[in-house]
Amino acid sequence: MDTDAVLELLQDVAAEVINPRFRTLADHQVSEKNPGDLVTVADHESEVRITDALRAAYPDALVLGEEAMAADPGLLTAFAAAEHAFTVDPVDGTKNFVHGSPDHAVMVAEVRGGEVVRGWIWQPQHEAAYVAERGAGATLNGERLVVADPGDASYRTARWAWRGRELAGLGELEISWACCGVDYPHVIAGDASALLYNRSMPWDHLPGGLILTEAGGHVGLHDGGAWHPQTHLGGLVAAGSREVYDGVVASLAASPLP
């Protein structure tokens, strides 16, 4: 499937499976995988549709879906060794989706030889399509993306326990938009200088990570180490530039987050 065809797949699935449930979910259509970790019928149905289409187009590729991994954790191990793989996040920001917030997204990334080579984020309620190909840049609805100057620096996190924590020399951490498919685009738009995450699950970070770096940003580990997309250990810093990233790493070295 070419890059446009994958985007159309996400848009079609969102139109047919996700949008009809937005703000209309019944109680029996929402459950918890773990306490506070919500999943809906839209998550399950959209993941099946996207996974089936990718497998049909790429029968030799591994497809790692968030909900499939919840049922079979061994998929993460297989993904780490896969030469060719896709990640699928069928409804990123499920809690936002359940509570009627438009800040949710459908995301896919493609990995070949240990590198993310293509990434897609479709925000159905905002009608915003973020797409990147390694080495070819990133676009928003077809227009080339470049990270904007954030002006007044701000640092955000999706981890509630870190909200209000002081980053040495940088200021307090503010809460993010609680959805990687929305958070990363906000860094590109200059609405935050950097994002700090305590986990690096592939379906959450691979699409946005590629789109951000192709737009001029930088993603790496809290300790300054390189981020390896097929691993999921350690926290991430997603910054609007390498300079901003290095500043956050220095701050964390002086005052680590718990």
PAVOKE-276551 format. One record per residue (C-alpha): x, y, z. Coordinates in steps of 0.5 Angstrom, whole numbers, m for minus. Example, Ala and Ser with C-alpha at 12.3 -4.5 7.8 and 13.67 -1.06 7.14 Angstrom:
2
+-------+-------+-------+
:     u :     v :     w :
+-------+-------+-------+
:    25 :    m9 :    16 :
:    27 :    m2 :    14 :
+-------+-------+-------+
REM end
This chain:
258
+-------+-------+-------+
:     u :     v :     w :
+-------+-------+-------+
:     0 :     0 :     0 :
:     3 :     7 :    m2 :
:     3 :    12 :     4 :
:    m4 :    16 :     1 :
:    m7 :     9 :     1 :
:    m5 :     8 :     9 :
:    m8 :    14 :    10 :
:   m14 :    13 :     7 :
:   m15 :     7 :    11 :
:   m15 :    10 :    17 :
:   m20 :    16 :    15 :
:   m25 :    10 :    12 :
:   m24 :     6 :    19 :
:   m25 :    13 :    23 :
:   m31 :    15 :    19 :
:   m34 :     8 :    19 :
:   m32 :     5 :    26 :
:   m30 :    11 :    31 :
:   m34 :    17 :    29 :
:   m41 :    14 :    30 :
:   m39 :    12 :    37 :
:   m36 :    19 :    39 :
:   m41 :    22 :    44 :
:   m46 :    16 :    43 :
:   m42 :    10 :    47 :
:   m47 :     6 :    52 :
:   m44 :     4 :    58 :
:   m43 :    m3 :    56 :
:   m39 :    m1 :    50 :
:   m33 :     1 :    55 :
:   m29 :    m3 :    59 :
:   m23 :    m3 :    63 :
:   m16 :    m7 :    61 :
:   m13 :    m5 :    68 :
:   m16 :     0 :    73 :
:   m17 :     7 :    69 :
:   m14 :     4 :    63 :
:   m20 :     4 :    58 :
:   m22 :     1 :    52 :
:   m28 :     1 :    47 :
:   m32 :    m3 :    42 :
:   m29 :     3 :    37 :
:   m22 :     1 :    39 :
:   m23 :    m7 :    38 :
:   m27 :    m6 :    31 :
:   m22 :    m1 :    28 :
:   m16 :    m5 :    30 :
:   m19 :   m11 :    27 :
:   m20 :    m7 :    21 :
:   m13 :    m4 :    20 :
:   m10 :   m10 :    22 :
:   m13 :   m14 :    17 :
:   m12 :    m9 :    11 :
:    m4 :    m9 :    13 :
:    m4 :   m16 :    13 :
:    m7 :   m17 :     7 :
:    m2 :   m12 :     3 :
:     4 :   m15 :     7 :
:     3 :   m22 :     9 :
:    10 :   m23 :    12 :
:    10 :   m17 :    16 :
:     8 :   m17 :    24 :
:     3 :   m12 :    26 :
:     3 :   m10 :    33 :
:    m4 :    m7 :    35 :
:    m5 :    m4 :    42 :
:   m11 :    m9 :    44 :
:    m8 :   m15 :    41 :
:    m2 :   m14 :    45 :
:    m6 :   m14 :    51 :
:    m9 :   m21 :    49 :
:    m2 :   m23 :    47 :
:     4 :   m20 :    51 :
:     9 :   m24 :    47 :
:     7 :   m20 :    41 :
:    12 :   m15 :    44 :
:    18 :   m20 :    44 :
:    16 :   m22 :    37 :
:    16 :   m14 :    35 :
:    23 :   m13 :    38 :
:    26 :   m18 :    33 :
:    22 :   m17 :    27 :
:    25 :   m14 :    20 :
:    19 :   m11 :    18 :
:    13 :    m9 :    22 :
:     7 :    m4 :    23 :
:     4 :    m1 :    30 :
:    m3 :     0 :    30 :
:    m6 :     5 :    36 :
:   m14 :     4 :    34 :
:   m16 :    10 :    38 :
:   m10 :    14 :    42 :
:   m13 :    18 :    47 :
:   m19 :    13 :    49 :
:   m20 :    16 :    55 :
:   m21 :    23 :    52 :
:   m25 :    19 :    47 :
:   m30 :    16 :    52 :
:   m31 :    23 :    55 :
:   m33 :    27 :    49 :
:   m26 :    30 :    48 :
:   m24 :    31 :    40 :
:   m17 :    30 :    42 :
:   m16 :    23 :    40 :
:   m13 :    20 :    34 :
:   m12 :    14 :    30 :
:    m4 :    12 :    29 :
:     0 :     7 :    25 :
:     8 :     7 :    24 :
:    12 :     2 :    19 :
:    19 :    m1 :    22 :
:    24 :    m4 :    17 :
:    31 :    m6 :    19 :
:    30 :    m3 :    26 :
:    28 :     4 :    23 :
:    21 :     7 :    23 :
:    20 :     9 :    16 :
:    13 :    11 :    15 :
:     8 :    14 :    20 :
:     1 :    17 :    20 :
:    m3 :    20 :    25 :
:   m11 :    22 :    23 :
:   m14 :    26 :    28 :
:   m22 :    25 :    26 :
:   m25 :    31 :    30 :
:   m20 :    36 :    28 :
:   m19 :    33 :    21 :
:   m12 :    33 :    21 :
:    m7 :    28 :    18 :
:     0 :    28 :    20 :
:     4 :    24 :    15 :
:    12 :    23 :    15 :
:    17 :    18 :    11 :
:    24 :    18 :    13 :
:    28 :    22 :     9 :
:    22 :    26 :     6 :
:    20 :    30 :    11 :
:    13 :    31 :    15 :
:     6 :    34 :    12 :
:     0 :    36 :    15 :
:    m6 :    35 :    10 :
:    m1 :    35 :     5 :
:     3 :    42 :     7 :
:    10 :    41 :     9 :
:    11 :    41 :    17 :
:    17 :    45 :    20 :
:    17 :    46 :    28 :
:    15 :    52 :    30 :
:    19 :    57 :    35 :
:    15 :    56 :    42 :
:    16 :    63 :    44 :
:    15 :    62 :    52 :
:    18 :    55 :    54 :
:    14 :    50 :    57 :
:    15 :    43 :    58 :
:     9 :    38 :    59 :
:     8 :    31 :    61 :
:     2 :    26 :    60 :
:     4 :    23 :    67 :
:    m1 :    26 :    72 :
:     4 :    24 :    78 :
:     9 :    29 :    75 :
:     5 :    35 :    74 :
:     8 :    41 :    78 :
:    14 :    38 :    79 :
:    20 :    42 :    78 :
:    25 :    41 :    72 :
:    32 :    44 :    75 :
:    33 :    51 :    71 :
:    27 :    50 :    66 :
:    20 :    51 :    70 :
:    14 :    46 :    72 :
:    12 :    41 :    68 :
:     5 :    42 :    66 :
:     0 :    37 :    64 :
:     0 :    35 :    56 :
:    m6 :    33 :    52 :
:    m6 :    26 :    54 :
:    m6 :    23 :    47 :
:     1 :    22 :    44 :
:    m3 :    23 :    37 :
:    m5 :    30 :    39 :
:     2 :    31 :    44 :
:     7 :    31 :    38 :
:     3 :    35 :    33 :
:     3 :    41 :    39 :
:    10 :    41 :    40 :
:    11 :    41 :    32 :
:     6 :    47 :    32 :
:    10 :    51 :    38 :
:     5 :    50 :    43 :
:    10 :    46 :    48 :
:    18 :    46 :    48 :
:    18 :    38 :    50 :
:    14 :    33 :    52 :
:    16 :    28 :    58 :
:    14 :    21 :    58 :
:    15 :    15 :    63 :
:    14 :    10 :    58 :
:    16 :     9 :    51 :
:    10 :     4 :    48 :
:    11 :     3 :    40 :
:     4 :     4 :    38 :
:     4 :    11 :    42 :
:    11 :    14 :    40 :
:    13 :    11 :    33 :
:     8 :    15 :    29 :
:     9 :    22 :    33 :
:    17 :    21 :    34 :
:    18 :    20 :    26 :
:    13 :    26 :    24 :
:    17 :    30 :    30 :
:    24 :    29 :    28 :
:    22 :    29 :    20 :
:    20 :    36 :    22 :
:    26 :    38 :    25 :
:    25 :    36 :    33 :
:    29 :    30 :    37 :
:    27 :    24 :    41 :
:    31 :    21 :    46 :
:    31 :    18 :    53 :
:    31 :    21 :    59 :
:    39 :    20 :    60 :
:    41 :    22 :    53 :
:    41 :    15 :    50 :
:    39 :    14 :    43 :
:    32 :    11 :    43 :
:    31 :     5 :    39 :
:    24 :     4 :    36 :
:    23 :    m3 :    37 :
:    24 :    m3 :    45 :
:    20 :     0 :    50 :
:    24 :     1 :    56 :
:    25 :     7 :    59 :
:    22 :    14 :    59 :
:    22 :    19 :    53 :
:    23 :    26 :    52 :
:    20 :    29 :    45 :
:    23 :    36 :    44 :
:    22 :    41 :    38 :
:    30 :    41 :    37 :
:    36 :    38 :    39 :
:    38 :    44 :    43 :
:    32 :    43 :    47 :
:    32 :    36 :    48 :
:    40 :    37 :    51 :
:    37 :    42 :    56 :
:    32 :    37 :    59 :
:    37 :    32 :    59 :
:    41 :    36 :    63 :
:    36 :    38 :    68 :
:    34 :    31 :    69 :
:    41 :    29 :    71 :
:    41 :    35 :    76 :
:    34 :    33 :    79 :
:    31 :    26 :    76 :
:    24 :    25 :    76 :
:    21 :    19 :    81 :
+-------+-------+-------+
REM end
